[in-house]
Each structure stands twice: as C-alpha cells, then as structure tokens.
Amino acid sequence: MEYSRREFGRLALAGVPATAFWLKSDSTLLAAAKPNSKWAGVQIGMNAPYNFGTGNYTPGDEVLQKCVDLGVSAVELRAQPVELFLGSPAAVAGAANAGRGRGNRGGGQAGAAPGAAGEGRRGGGRAAGAPGEAGEPACVPGAGITAAAVEPAGGERGRGRGAATPEEQAARAAAAEETRKWRAGVSLNKVKEFRKKWEDAGVLIEIVKWDGIFDFSDDEIDYAFQVSKALGARALSSEITIGKTKRLGQFADKHKMPVGYHGHAALSPAAWEATFAEAKYNAANVDLGHFVAGQNISPVPFIKKHPDRITHVHVKDRKYCNGPNVPFGQGDTPIKEVLQLMRDNKWKFQATIEFEYPVPAGSDRMAEVAKTLAYCKSCLI
C-alpha cells in the first residue's frame, strides 16, 4: 500500500510508528520491523475487519495489510475472511454481494453516527441524567441500575429488517445446508496456510469470532473449534444468546478452549456469571464501553472478580446512562485503569480496540484508529 506524504504524516502524528509502514511488492509483504502493539506486557489488538469499515467479507490479505500499516500485532478476527480464503461458497457469495454494495454489514461507515451501520449496536442513548420512559427514573451517572431497569439480554442485535418471506427462508436454509456440507470437507492444512501468512507478517490471530454459531450443527461447532485452533487462536468469541450458552459451553469444555461471549449494554454481570456456571470454558468478552453505558457502573470490580474467565475486553469509550461513543479519553469508561490493571496484574487477555465513535470532519477512519492505539500505548508506558 502506498501513502502520500500528507497521509503518512497524518498517520505518524496519530501515533503509528514509521516501522509499521510496509512496502508491497509481488504480493509479498516486506518491512523494516514487524508490527508491535504489545506494551508493558499488555497485548493491544484490533477487532478486524470490523474496525476498518470494510465489512465482514474483506479478503484476509487486505485485513492483514491494514493491521501491518497500523503496527498492530494481534487481532480478534472474524471467521468470514478465513472462510473466504478457504473457498466457502457462502463467503464467496457474500464478498460478491459486498462488491455490489450489499451484504457487507459489520464494518460500519466511516463518519457514520453510532448505530447507523455495523451490528446494530446502540451507540447513542439518552443524555446523562435525562429522564427515561414514562415511569422510569432519571439516570444518575455512575450510580448503577436496578434489576428492573435491565433489558432482557437478547443475543445478536436485529438488523432492522422485517420478517423473511418464505422464499427468503428457503434460500437461507439451502445456503446453510450447502455451507454445512462444505465445512465437512475443509482441510486444516489450508487453514494453517492462512495462519502462516499472518504469523510471518507478525500478526497473531488470538481470537476468532464466529457469527451465528448458536445455529451451527454439532459437527459445525467442532469445525469452528478445530479451525480456530489451527489458526493459533486461544479463544473463540460470539455474540451472546441467553439460553443457548450451555450447549456451546459443552463444546468449549470438550475442546478445552474458551468462548468469550460479547454482551451489549443490557447484559448484566449476573447474566455472565450464570453462563460461567454452565461450563468451565464459558467466558466473557467484556465490552468496557457498553458496560459503562448500560450498567452505569465501572467494569473494574467485575474484571477483578473474574480475570480468569475473561478472554478479552473490547476497548471503546462511552458515557454513562446509555451515552454515546466518543473519542478515547473523552467518556466515562475507565480505559486507563483497566489497561494498567492488566499491566500490573500481568493478566494475559487481549485488550481489543473496537472503533465505533464518529470520524471527525477532516480526518479519516485509519487515522482515528491509529489515535486509539496511541491512546492505549500512552496509558501503559
């Protein structure tokens, strides 16, 4: 990837080291030094390709190049780029649809307001202290919430679409069956080829996120664990669906590999603890920003209580009382405190940046992501 002087300067000012800029020649990545985003023993990672706004079906080489450009040495990687590399018919079709401007959800839009794109995440909300719905008390920043105020934990957020037609349902069922058959024949040697390219470039795939895993057959769940291990991952991740974590946890125990469940603002600490009781390897992907915005308290006590049940934390900054996503350091999320606790306690779970605040006028997404990296580094050294 080539950069103009203006682009190079902007990224450098945002905190991207010069050694992170690689030259691409004949499809080979070359560099003066491998990327490094592990500071004071704390691994800072990327939610990829989500953070780049390019969608779930972004080719793995493109995702890898962006990580290298930023100097990022570890990721939480969605499974779609991997399955695209492996030749999944569903992934190939998804990438083709994305190229026509459809079917590429999950990346968000540069400069879009939170919640406008991506996973339907709630990045907005009421202003701190503003009254809620009729009969709901005003939110007091930092005061916590009552059990009655917690929404039922749902699972993957809705996409804002109406009910599928019978034809659409039939098409999805047929595609799911085709994918099941295809996964049964995947060679793990091909998966290891994908892994080698990333490790040679200096980027570890520490966590693999599987969308829709609760709908997988038993054989497909085994496949997800086998592929994740072949990629070198130490954990899987998934959005949480209350009531379905026990079954997945049984597979996690079988493979002795944790599953970090990601919750949104409505998910209470008690809901996570209930999943811990279901299986030894059921774990939490604690989203620091969602926790602050939805639970209206700091996530620090929960993290201190369960450091051995956390696969990774999502690092973003939000305000109390379902407040918005904001640039790092401008919200109520104790990012610095959490990172320093990780450093001081030598906790090994990844601190995964999840970029969701609106891109300011005059900037661009990569420059802003670079700023989040620089902020995390400044908290640690």
Summary of the structure (lengths in Angstrom):
residues: 381
radius of gyration: 20.2
end to end distance: 29.6
largest distance: 64.1
contacts: 1276
relative contact order: 0.15
helix: 42%
strand: 14%
